[in-house]
Every structure is written in C-alpha cells, then in structure tokens.
Amino acid sequence: MRWLTLYARSRQVPASLAAVVISAVAVCALARDGGGGPGDPRLPVLVLATGAMAASVGLSGQDLALDRTAAIRWAPRRAAHVLLGGAVVGTVLLATQALGEDRASTAFVVRDSAGLMGLVALGAALWGGQYAWTLPFAWLSFSFIAPPPTSAATRVASWMLLPAGTAVGTWTALVLAVAGTAAYAVAGPRR
C-alpha cells in the first residue's frame, strides 16, 4: 500500500482532488440562482471540464526520466489513472447534484467525464502534463460559442453539450476517451 501512497503524492492527487471538489462546489454555489434551468447542460459541463483540468495536473510526475526508467509497467497504471480520474470527476458532480438541484443525468455525466478525461490524456501525451488542460479548455470554449448543432461537424464540435442519448455525442466521447487513454498509457506524458 505504500507504493500507492507514494504514487498519489508524486502525482499530486490530494491537491487535484481538493481542486476538483472546490471547483464543483463553487460552480454549483454560484449557479444557485436558477440561471439556465434544469435542462441547460452548460453548468454540468463546466463542472466536469474544470474537474478534468484539475485532474490533469497529476498526469506527469516530478521526473519524467525516472518514470521512463522504472522497472514497473507504466501503461496499466497510466490508463488506470485516467479512468479513475474520470470516475472521481463524475462522482463529485453527481454528489453535488445530490445535495442540490439535479442538472444532468448519470449517462450525461459518465459520457462527458470520459470524453473530457480522454481529451486531458491526449493533451498530456501531446504537450505534457503541465499543458494537458489546454485541449479540454479549448474544446469547451469552442463548444460554448459554436453555432447550433445542425450538421454532423457542429454536432461533433459540441458533443459535450448534446443530450445523453445522442449517438454523435456518445461516439465522439467514446473515441476521445479511448484514443486519449491509449495514447497516454502507451506514450506517457511528453517531456
């Protein structure tokens, strides 16, 4: 069990978890005025995106050379880190919803947290852990200002705002989750 504690501390998991919880509580507290209504997906997506960006801090260790020369297999640990991060981010949102107003379904939360963590993992594989947050931030920003999702391209671009049963949103999130997790698990964070 000591290796798990050391791994969590080296990946800044306690600080990331605190940031995920604080951001979720802060966004939900600021939205208590009822703005947007219960069918508006922007608030849950904002909570999930901030949680995924906070979890991205731990996707690179203190010393990449040490990680690469370790005698353990990193691929399963990296994949588990991404999947566990997505589960924690989604659980925190569902827990804050249990305390207050229900704004998103469980299927919506699972889909978006998986897709956003895939984006974070892809960002870590492409640009390193310190810049892993940029890809979900850019996609979230674009989806907020994108035109209404009428064509296939705009539906893919705004996948995180689509309702839970939408096939385009589900497939886009699934592709991002699998591709990002696989890229990060195999290649690790970029130097």
N, C-alpha and C positions, 0 to 999 in steps of 0.2 A: 504494500500500500504506500510505502514511502516514495516509490518512483512516481506514482500518480500525483502525490502532493508536490513533488519537485517539478513535474511536468506542468501542472496547473500554475504554479508560481512563476515558472520560466516563461510561460505563455500569457502571463498577466490576466489569468482567468478571474480572480477575485475582483480586480478593477473593472474588467469588462462586464462582469455580471452586475456590479453596482451601477455602472453606466446604463446598462440595459433596463434595469428596474427603475432607476431615477428618470430616464427619458420617457419610459412608458407612463409612469405616474404623472410626470409633469405635463405631457401632451394631453392625457386624459383629464387632468385637473383644469387645464386651460380651456378645454372644449366642453366644460360643464354647462355652458350657456345654451346648449342645444343647437348650435350652428351646424348646418349641413344636414341634419336629420339622420334618422337611423339607417337609411338606405345609401347614404353617401360613403363611398369607400375610401375617401382621401385620408381621413383620420386613422383608420386601422393600417393603411399602407404607410403612412408617415411613421407610426409607432414601429411597425415591422422594419422599415428601412433604417430608422435610427438605431434600432436594436442590432440589425445585421452590421451596420457600420461600426457600432461599438464593439461587436464581437470580432471584427476584422483585425483589431489590434493584436490579438493573440495568434495570428496565423504565421508569424515568423518569430523565431527565437532570438535570444540575445546574440548568438554567434552562429551564423549560417555555416561556416566551415566546420564547426563542431557537430552541428546537426548532420551534415553530409558524411562525416567520417565515423559516426556512431555505429556500433556493432548490432544495432537493432533495425528491424524493418520499419521504415517510416511510413510507407504507403498506407497500411491499415490504420495507423494512428492519425495520420492526416485526414483520411476520409472520415474516421470516427469523430474527429474534432469538428469538422464542418457539419456533419449530421447532428451531432449533439448541440452545436451552436444554434442551428435552425430550430431544433426542438425546444431549446430554452427560450429563444426569442418568441416563438409561437405560444409557449406556455405562459410566459409573462403577460402577453397581450390577453390571452383567454382569462387569466387570473384577474387582471384589472377590469375586464368586462364583467366578471362575476360579481365584483364589488359595486359596479355602477351600471351604466347603460350598455345594452348589448348592441354593438355596432356592426359586427361581422360574424359570419357563420364559421364553424370549425373548419369546413372544407376550404373556405376562402383563406383562412389563416394558415392552414397547412400548405396550400398551394403557393401562396406568396412568400412565406418564410423559407420554403425550399428553394424557390426561384431566386430570391434575394441572397440567400447564403451561397447558391451556385455562382451568382454574379460576384460576390465577395471573394470566393475561392478562385474564380477566374482572374479577378483583379490581382490577387496575391501571386498567382502563377505568372502573370504577365509583367507586373510592375513591382512586386514585393509587398510585404505585409504593411509597410508604412503608407502605401498608396492603394491598398486594396479597397478602401471605402469609395474611391472615385468613380468606379464603374456603376455601382448601385445609385450613387448620388446623381450622376449624370442621367441615368435612365429614369429615375424618379422625377427629376426636374423636367425632362422632356415629356414624360407622360402627363404631367400636370398642365403643360401648355400645348400639347399635341391637339390637332383637330379631332372632331368627334370620330370614333372608331367605325367608319363605314366600309372601308376597303380592308383587304387582308393585311396590307402593310401597316395601316394605322391600328388595326386590332393587335398585331404583334407588338407594335411600339407601345401600346397602352395595356399590355396584358395584365399588369398588376392592378388595374382599376376595373377590369371586367368582372361580371358576376361569377360566382363559383362554378356554375355548371357550363360555362363557355368552353368549347373544345379548343379554340385557338389559345386562350389564356392558359388552360391546363397543359397543353402540349408545349407552349413556349416556356412555361415554368419548369416543366419536366426536362426539356432539352438543356436549359440553363443549369439546372441542378446537377444533372448527370455530367455534362461537359465540364462544368466548373469544378466539381468534386473530383472527377477523374484527372483533370489537368493538374490540380493542386496536389492530389495524392501521389501521382507519378513524378511530376517535376519538382514539387515543393515550391517554396517562395523564391522569387527571383532575388538575386543579390542586389 
